[in-house]
Amino acid sequence: MKEEIYLLQEIDCNCNDCVFMTRDIEKRKTFDHLHVGEENASHRINYGDCTKLKKPVSFIPNTCQIETQNCFEHRRKK
């Protein structure tokens, strides 16, 4: 199962799984109040900075990001 998840993450190229992404927890907290009481928070936007491209990024975990297909490198690269 773990191998299948890893392969899907390689296809999705989501910043959530990228070695170059640094999370911005404070920015996330700023918008968390909008989701109070929601059971499933998986659709929440996350924020961070890309150390490769040197720019701010936003992403929803476990979704495909077409724009990151050329810069993504899995944080647990095999």
N, C-alpha and C positions, 0 to 999 in steps of 0.2 A: 504493500500500500504506500509506503513512504517513497518508493521509487516513482510511482505513478504521480504522486503529488509534486515531487521535484520536477518531473517532466512537464507537467501542466504549468508550473511556475516559470519554467524556461520558455514556454510558448507564450504565456501571458506577458512576460517582461514587465511586471508591475514593480513600481518603485519600492513597494513594501518589502520585496525580497532582494533588492539590489544592494550590492556592497558599497556603492557610492552614495547612498541615501543616509542623511543624518536627520533624525526626527526633531520636530519643533513641538515639544509637548505643551509649551505655554500657548502657542497659537491654537492648538487643538482644544485646550481647556477653555479658551475664549469662546468657542462655538459650541461646547458641550451642553451648555444650558438650553440650547435649542432642541435637544433630544431627551430631556428629562422625561422619564416615565415610559420610554420606548423599550419594548422587550428585545427586539433584534436591532443592534446598533451596527451591524456589519456594513451598512450602506453609508456610514459616516465618512466624511472626507477627512483625510489625514494630511498633515503638512510637514514639510521638511526642506532640506537644502541638498542639492546634488553637488557633491564635491568634485565630480568629473567635469560637469558643464558649468559649475560655479553659478547656479541660479536656484531660486526657490521652486519647489515642486509641490503639487497636491495630487492625491490619489485616493482611490477607494480600494482597499485590499481585496484580493481575489477577483479582480476584473482585468480584462485584457487591455493593455495600453499600446496602441499602434505607434504612437509617437516615440516610444522608448525602445523600439526594436533594434536600433543601431548602437545604443549606448549601454544597454542593460548587461550587467554581469552578476550572476547569482551569488549571494553572500555565502553560500555553502558550496561553492563550485567544486565539482568532483574532478 
